[in-house]
Amino acid sequence: MNNDLILQNNIKNVRTNKGLSQEVLAKLVGTTRQTIIAIEKGVFNPSAKLALLLCVALDEKFENLFYF
């Protein structure tokens, strides 16, 4: 197994295409704007629960938001 796998995401692109601010998305999923910023920059990986909440809030499948 490759230990160099880094989880990446398309959250910023999807969020902006849907016209949502970081603040609005944060409120939808019950977190802070700073957490959304950290996830979008790839410096923080969300918990499974938060990742699923992001999928629901953005109306996207997990594999459309997150990838290796």
N, CA, C and O atoms as CSV, one atom per row, in Angstrom:
chain,resi,resn,atom,element,x,y,z
A,1,MET,N,N,0.845,-1.185,0.000
A,1,MET,CA,C,0.000,0.000,0.000
A,1,MET,C,C,0.887,1.244,0.000
A,1,MET,O,O,1.901,1.303,0.696
A,2,ASN,N,N,0.492,2.215,-0.779
A,2,ASN,CA,C,1.258,3.445,-0.904
A,2,ASN,C,C,0.936,4.373,0.270
A,2,ASN,O,O,-0.197,4.834,0.403
A,3,ASN,N,N,1.913,4.644,1.107
A,3,ASN,CA,C,1.712,5.522,2.257
A,3,ASN,C,C,1.758,6.991,1.871
A,3,ASN,O,O,1.551,7.853,2.725
A,4,ASP,N,N,2.025,7.297,0.611
A,4,ASP,CA,C,2.120,8.680,0.157
A,4,ASP,C,C,0.790,9.222,-0.377
A,4,ASP,O,O,0.747,10.325,-0.921
A,5,LEU,N,N,-0.285,8.459,-0.224
A,5,LEU,CA,C,-1.579,8.919,-0.708
A,5,LEU,C,C,-2.036,10.114,0.117
A,5,LEU,O,O,-2.049,10.073,1.347
A,6,ILE,N,N,-2.403,11.158,-0.571
A,6,ILE,CA,C,-2.867,12.376,0.085
A,6,ILE,C,C,-4.281,12.672,-0.406
A,6,ILE,O,O,-4.522,12.802,-1.606
A,7,LEU,N,N,-5.204,12.776,0.536
A,7,LEU,CA,C,-6.584,13.072,0.185
A,7,LEU,C,C,-6.678,14.504,-0.331
A,7,LEU,O,O,-6.245,15.444,0.335
A,8,GLN,N,N,-7.238,14.654,-1.501
A,8,GLN,CA,C,-7.440,15.969,-2.097
A,8,GLN,C,C,-8.935,16.179,-2.283
A,8,GLN,O,O,-9.715,15.238,-2.136
A,9,ASN,N,N,-9.339,17.394,-2.601
A,9,ASN,CA,C,-10.773,17.642,-2.755
A,9,ASN,C,C,-11.065,18.723,-3.782
A,9,ASN,O,O,-10.202,19.518,-4.156
A,10,ASN,N,N,-12.312,18.721,-4.220
A,10,ASN,CA,C,-12.827,19.710,-5.177
A,10,ASN,C,C,-13.832,20.643,-4.509
A,10,ASN,O,O,-14.654,21.258,-5.188
A,11,ILE,N,N,-13.774,20.751,-3.208
A,11,ILE,CA,C,-14.803,21.489,-2.487
A,11,ILE,C,C,-14.869,22.950,-2.914
A,11,ILE,O,O,-15.964,23.469,-3.131
A,12,LYS,N,N,-13.749,23.617,-3.039
A,12,LYS,CA,C,-13.766,25.034,-3.412
A,12,LYS,C,C,-14.428,25.239,-4.770
A,12,LYS,O,O,-15.264,26.131,-4.918
A,13,ASN,N,N,-14.069,24.429,-5.760
A,13,ASN,CA,C,-14.667,24.565,-7.090
A,13,ASN,C,C,-16.168,24.330,-7.059
A,13,ASN,O,O,-16.937,25.099,-7.637
A,14,VAL,N,N,-16.582,23.267,-6.385
A,14,VAL,CA,C,-18.008,22.946,-6.311
A,14,VAL,C,C,-18.749,24.038,-5.543
A,14,VAL,O,O,-19.816,24.485,-5.966
A,15,ARG,N,N,-18.186,24.465,-4.422
A,15,ARG,CA,C,-18.816,25.501,-3.605
A,15,ARG,C,C,-19.004,26.796,-4.393
A,15,ARG,O,O,-20.083,27.388,-4.372
A,16,THR,N,N,-17.959,27.232,-5.084
A,16,THR,CA,C,-18.068,28.492,-5.829
A,16,THR,C,C,-19.015,28.358,-7.021
A,16,THR,O,O,-19.738,29.300,-7.346
A,17,ASN,N,N,-19.014,27.200,-7.670
A,17,ASN,CA,C,-19.947,26.982,-8.785
A,17,ASN,C,C,-21.397,27.017,-8.329
A,17,ASN,O,O,-22.287,27.365,-9.105
A,18,LYS,N,N,-21.634,26.659,-7.080
A,18,LYS,CA,C,-22.994,26.686,-6.531
A,18,LYS,C,C,-23.324,28.029,-5.883
A,18,LYS,O,O,-24.425,28.221,-5.366
A,19,GLY,N,N,-22.366,28.956,-5.915
A,19,GLY,CA,C,-22.598,30.294,-5.395
A,19,GLY,C,C,-22.633,30.386,-3.882
A,19,GLY,O,O,-23.264,31.285,-3.327
A,20,LEU,N,N,-21.960,29.463,-3.209
A,20,LEU,CA,C,-21.936,29.466,-1.753
A,20,LEU,C,C,-20.633,30.071,-1.233
A,20,LEU,O,O,-19.558,29.815,-1.775
A,21,SER,N,N,-20.740,30.858,-0.201
A,21,SER,CA,C,-19.537,31.368,0.454
A,21,SER,C,C,-19.031,30.317,1.433
A,21,SER,O,O,-19.742,29.367,1.760
A,22,GLN,N,N,-17.814,30.493,1.890
A,22,GLN,CA,C,-17.271,29.588,2.897
A,22,GLN,C,C,-18.095,29.669,4.177
A,22,GLN,O,O,-18.328,28.653,4.832
A,23,GLU,N,N,-18.524,30.843,4.527
A,23,GLU,CA,C,-19.324,31.051,5.737
A,23,GLU,C,C,-20.658,30.309,5.661
A,23,GLU,O,O,-21.064,29.652,6.619
A,24,VAL,N,N,-21.329,30.417,4.531
A,24,VAL,CA,C,-22.618,29.734,4.368
A,24,VAL,C,C,-22.430,28.226,4.415
A,24,VAL,O,O,-23.191,27.529,5.087
A,25,LEU,N,N,-21.432,27.716,3.713
A,25,LEU,CA,C,-21.177,26.278,3.733
A,25,LEU,C,C,-20.855,25.808,5.145
A,25,LEU,O,O,-21.331,24.758,5.576
A,26,ALA,N,N,-20.056,26.574,5.860
A,26,ALA,CA,C,-19.711,26.216,7.238
A,26,ALA,C,C,-20.965,26.111,8.107
A,26,ALA,O,O,-21.104,25.173,8.892
A,27,LYS,N,N,-21.864,27.063,7.967
A,27,LYS,CA,C,-23.104,27.031,8.749
A,27,LYS,C,C,-23.968,25.843,8.360
A,27,LYS,O,O,-24.601,25.233,9.222
A,28,LEU,N,N,-24.002,25.507,7.087
A,28,LEU,CA,C,-24.804,24.362,6.628
A,28,LEU,C,C,-24.334,23.045,7.236
A,28,LEU,O,O,-25.140,22.156,7.510
A,29,VAL,N,N,-23.032,22.928,7.443
A,29,VAL,CA,C,-22.489,21.654,7.951
A,29,VAL,C,C,-22.114,21.716,9.431
A,29,VAL,O,O,-21.621,20.733,9.985
A,30,GLY,N,N,-22.342,22.855,10.072
A,30,GLY,CA,C,-22.105,22.959,11.502
A,30,GLY,C,C,-20.647,23.054,11.898
A,30,GLY,O,O,-20.223,22.458,12.888
A,31,THR,N,N,-19.886,23.803,11.126
A,31,THR,CA,C,-18.474,24.002,11.457
A,31,THR,C,C,-18.132,25.473,11.276
A,31,THR,O,O,-19.023,26.307,11.118
A,32,THR,N,N,-16.862,25.788,11.299
A,32,THR,CA,C,-16.440,27.181,11.153
A,32,THR,C,C,-15.899,27.441,9.748
A,32,THR,O,O,-15.527,26.519,9.022
A,33,ARG,N,N,-15.867,28.708,9.394
A,33,ARG,CA,C,-15.286,29.111,8.113
A,33,ARG,C,C,-13.820,28.704,8.048
A,33,ARG,O,O,-13.334,28.301,6.991
A,34,GLN,N,N,-13.115,28.807,9.164
A,34,GLN,CA,C,-11.701,28.439,9.205
A,34,GLN,C,C,-11.506,26.954,8.877
A,34,GLN,O,O,-10.526,26.583,8.230
A,35,THR,N,N,-12.432,26.113,9.321
A,35,THR,CA,C,-12.354,24.687,9.004
A,35,THR,C,C,-12.549,24.468,7.514
A,35,THR,O,O,-11.835,23.667,6.911
A,36,ILE,N,N,-13.498,25.162,6.911
A,36,ILE,CA,C,-13.729,25.040,5.462
A,36,ILE,C,C,-12.479,25.491,4.707
A,36,ILE,O,O,-12.071,24.843,3.743
A,37,ILE,N,N,-11.877,26.584,5.134
A,37,ILE,CA,C,-10.643,27.069,4.503
A,37,ILE,C,C,-9.561,25.997,4.578
A,37,ILE,O,O,-8.903,25.710,3.578
A,38,ALA,N,N,-9.375,25.408,5.752
A,38,ALA,CA,C,-8.338,24.392,5.942
A,38,ALA,C,C,-8.598,23.158,5.090
A,38,ALA,O,O,-7.662,22.573,4.546
A,39,ILE,N,N,-9.851,22.761,4.971
A,39,ILE,CA,C,-10.188,21.606,4.130
A,39,ILE,C,C,-9.902,21.930,2.668
A,39,ILE,O,O,-9.285,21.131,1.963
A,40,GLU,N,N,-10.346,23.098,2.209
A,40,GLU,CA,C,-10.130,23.486,0.814
A,40,GLU,C,C,-8.646,23.567,0.470
A,40,GLU,O,O,-8.251,23.220,-0.643
A,41,LYS,N,N,-7.829,24.017,1.404
A,41,LYS,CA,C,-6.386,24.122,1.165
A,41,LYS,C,C,-5.671,22.783,1.310
A,41,LYS,O,O,-4.496,22.663,0.960
A,42,GLY,N,N,-6.370,21.781,1.822
A,42,GLY,CA,C,-5.772,20.463,1.989
A,42,GLY,C,C,-4.896,20.328,3.217
A,42,GLY,O,O,-4.115,19.382,3.311
A,43,VAL,N,N,-5.006,21.253,4.163
A,43,VAL,CA,C,-4.217,21.148,5.384
A,43,VAL,C,C,-4.971,20.414,6.492
A,43,VAL,O,O,-4.393,20.105,7.534
A,44,PHE,N,N,-6.249,20.135,6.274
A,44,PHE,CA,C,-7.067,19.413,7.243
A,44,PHE,C,C,-7.975,18.460,6.496
A,44,PHE,O,O,-8.655,18.853,5.548
A,45,ASN,N,N,-7.987,17.209,6.919
A,45,ASN,CA,C,-8.906,16.221,6.352
A,45,ASN,C,C,-10.121,16.117,7.254
A,45,ASN,O,O,-9.980,15.915,8.461
A,46,PRO,N,N,-11.315,16.251,6.687
A,46,PRO,CA,C,-12.518,16.188,7.512
A,46,PRO,C,C,-12.758,14.781,8.038
A,46,PRO,O,O,-12.306,13.797,7.454
A,47,SER,N,N,-13.475,14.704,9.147
A,47,SER,CA,C,-13.918,13.404,9.650
A,47,SER,C,C,-14.886,12.808,8.628
A,47,SER,O,O,-15.353,13.506,7.727
A,48,ALA,N,N,-15.178,11.545,8.768
A,48,ALA,CA,C,-16.134,10.895,7.863
A,48,ALA,C,C,-17.487,11.594,7.937
A,48,ALA,O,O,-18.142,11.807,6.917
A,49,LYS,N,N,-17.899,11.950,9.154
A,49,LYS,CA,C,-19.186,12.626,9.332
A,49,LYS,C,C,-19.201,13.973,8.621
A,49,LYS,O,O,-20.156,14.287,7.911
A,50,LEU,N,N,-18.151,14.770,8.805
A,50,LEU,CA,C,-18.102,16.079,8.159
A,50,LEU,C,C,-18.021,15.939,6.644
A,50,LEU,O,O,-18.637,16.722,5.921
A,51,ALA,N,N,-17.280,14.962,6.157
A,51,ALA,CA,C,-17.189,14.739,4.712
A,51,ALA,C,C,-18.565,14.412,4.133
A,51,ALA,O,O,-18.926,14.908,3.066
A,52,LEU,N,N,-19.328,13.581,4.835
A,52,LEU,CA,C,-20.677,13.245,4.358
A,52,LEU,C,C,-21.604,14.445,4.439
A,52,LEU,O,O,-22.435,14.643,3.553
A,53,LEU,N,N,-21.475,15.249,5.487
A,53,LEU,CA,C,-22.284,16.468,5.577
A,53,LEU,C,C,-21.964,17.432,4.434
A,53,LEU,O,O,-22.859,18.084,3.896
A,54,LEU,N,N,-20.692,17.518,4.070
A,54,LEU,CA,C,-20.305,18.351,2.925
A,54,LEU,C,C,-20.932,17.829,1.637
A,54,LEU,O,O,-21.384,18.614,0.804
A,55,CYS,N,N,-20.963,16.522,1.471
A,55,CYS,CA,C,-21.593,15.922,0.282
A,55,CYS,C,C,-23.070,16.282,0.218
A,55,CYS,O,O,-23.582,16.641,-0.843
A,56,VAL,N,N,-23.753,16.187,1.353
A,56,VAL,CA,C,-25.183,16.514,1.398
A,56,VAL,C,C,-25.400,18.002,1.123
A,56,VAL,O,O,-26.255,18.368,0.317
A,57,ALA,N,N,-24.626,18.859,1.792
A,57,ALA,CA,C,-24.790,20.307,1.633
A,57,ALA,C,C,-24.512,20.754,0.209
A,57,ALA,O,O,-25.165,21.668,-0.295
A,58,LEU,N,N,-23.548,20.116,-0.442
A,58,LEU,CA,C,-23.170,20.498,-1.812
A,58,LEU,C,C,-23.891,19.661,-2.858
A,58,LEU,O,O,-23.716,19.877,-4.057
A,59,ASP,N,N,-24.707,18.700,-2.408
A,59,ASP,CA,C,-25.471,17.819,-3.300
A,59,ASP,C,C,-24.555,17.131,-4.314
A,59,ASP,O,O,-24.811,17.138,-5.518
A,60,GLU,N,N,-23.482,16.540,-3.790
A,60,GLU,CA,C,-22.491,15.843,-4.624
A,60,GLU,C,C,-22.158,14.496,-4.008
A,60,GLU,O,O,-22.255,14.313,-2.795
A,61,LYS,N,N,-21.766,13.554,-4.858
A,61,LYS,CA,C,-21.297,12.262,-4.376
A,61,LYS,C,C,-19.906,12.438,-3.775
A,61,LYS,O,O,-19.152,13.332,-4.158
A,62,PHE,N,N,-19.585,11.559,-2.823
A,62,PHE,CA,C,-18.285,11.612,-2.156
A,62,PHE,C,C,-17.154,11.616,-3.168
A,62,PHE,O,O,-16.226,12.418,-3.061
A,63,GLU,N,N,-17.224,10.726,-4.149
A,63,GLU,CA,C,-16.134,10.610,-5.117
A,63,GLU,C,C,-16.012,11.825,-6.031
A,63,GLU,O,O,-14.995,11.979,-6.708
A,64,ASN,N,N,-17.023,12.689,-6.066
A,64,ASN,CA,C,-16.933,13.940,-6.835
A,64,ASN,C,C,-16.248,15.047,-6.028
A,64,ASN,O,O,-15.735,16.010,-6.598
A,65,LEU,N,N,-16.243,14.904,-4.701
A,65,LEU,CA,C,-15.619,15.908,-3.845
A,65,LEU,C,C,-14.221,15.539,-3.383
A,65,LEU,O,O,-13.363,16.409,-3.233
A,66,PHE,N,N,-13.988,14.246,-3.155
A,66,PHE,CA,C,-12.714,13.812,-2.590
A,66,PHE,C,C,-12.046,12.789,-3.483
A,66,PHE,O,O,-12.718,11.948,-4.078
A,67,TYR,N,N,-10.722,12.853,-3.583
A,67,TYR,CA,C,-9.953,11.913,-4.417
A,67,TYR,C,C,-8.516,11.857,-3.930
A,67,TYR,O,O,-8.068,12.710,-3.163
A,68,PHE,N,N,-7.802,10.837,-4.389
A,68,PHE,CA,C,-6.377,10.677,-4.065
A,68,PHE,C,C,-5.536,11.058,-5.259
A,68,PHE,O,O,-4.309,10.994,-5.196
